Amino acid sequence: MRALARVFCGKVLAGLQQAFERGELRFAGSVAGLAAPGTFWAFCATLHVQDPLGVET
């Protein structure tokens, strides 16, 4: 199950990153700060090190 969760989360994260690079994402409200490239990429880096089931790796 963990292996499948990692693959799925990796694909979702890659899709978000591609959409960001193409300018297809809009951020509003409490996440508006993610519109800044440095903030977005830092946020993605935190997601990349987490275990998809909630345990940091």
Summary of the structure (lengths in Angstrom):
residues: 57
radius of gyration: 12.4
end to end distance: 15.8
largest distance: 34.4
contacts: 113
relative contact order: 0.17
helix: 68%
strand: 4%
